[in-house]
């Protein structure tokens, strides 16, 4: 019987979340300076081939996927649509080759 006293509010709470749906909001952080690059001794693999889906909202732009260095290996991060922002530009993640070492620069918003 005590189990039901705990279960009923939990089930009601979960049902209300399901009924209302989950609302997410993208947080925009604009950096005045580029993020610090991460040094990697091996080159990233060739980019994956992605099929770009049709945009479902106006003012959204496709950002291509990229290889992300997780500290021990490369992991593919698939592309996605991002909302366009006024007064900033999107800088995709990329690698810079500096004398045989690769520097990973994170994706980020940058001011003009």
N, C-alpha and C positions, 0 to 999 in steps of 0.2 A: 504494500500500500504506500509506503514512503517513496518508493521508486516513482510511482505515478505523480506524486506531488512535485517531484523534480522534473519528470519527463514532459508533463503537459506544458509548462512555460517554455521549455526549450523547443519543443515541437512548434508551438505557436510563434515563437520568435523566428525560427527558420522558415516557417511558412510565410510570414510577413515579408522576409527578405526575398523569397522567391516571387511573391506576388508583385512587389514593387520593382524588382529588378535591381541590378547593381549599377550605380552611376560612378564612372571614373572620370577624373579630370587630369589632364596632362599638365604637369608643373613645368613652367618654362624658366630656366635659369640662363640668363645672358651673362657671359663672361667677357670682361674687358680684355683679358689676356688668354691666350691659348692654354689648354691644359698641359701639364708637364708630360712630355713624351716618355714612353717606357722603352728601354733598350732591350732588344732581342737579338740573339746571335744567329738565328736561322730565318730564312726567307719565308713569307707566308705562302700557302698553296695557291694555285690559280683560283680565281673567283668561281663560285658555283653559278650555274645557269638558272635564272629565275624567270618564271612566268609572271608578268605584272598583271594583277587582277584589275578589273575596271573600278575606278573610284566610285564610291557610293555617296560621297558628299562633295559639295562645291568647296573650292578654296583649300583642297588637300593636294599635296604633291607626293609622289613616290620617292622614297629614299632607298637606294639599292642596299642589298645585303653586303656584309663584309666579314672578314676573318677577325676574330677577337682573340688576343693572347690572354689566357687565364692564369699565367704564371708558370705553367708547365707544358702547355700545348695550345694549338689553335682550335678554336671552336667557331663554327659558322653561325652568324646571327642573320636571320632572314630579313629581307627588306620589308618595309611597311609604309603606309601612308601617314603623313604628318600634316597637321594644320599649318597653313601659311601664317606667318606673323609679320606684322608691320614694324618696320624699323630695325629688323634683324635678319640675318641670313643663316641658313643651316649649313654647317661644315660637316661633311660625312667623315666617318672614321677612315684613316688612311695610314700608310706606312711611308717612311722616308728612309732611303738608303744612304747612309753616311759612312763611307769607307768600308763597306762590307758588313756593317752592323745595321740592323733595322730598328727603327724607332716607331712605335705605335702611338698615334695621336688619336685620342678619343673623339667620338662625334660630339658636337656641341653647337649651341647657338652663339653667334658672334654679332656684336653691334657693328653698324657701318662706320 
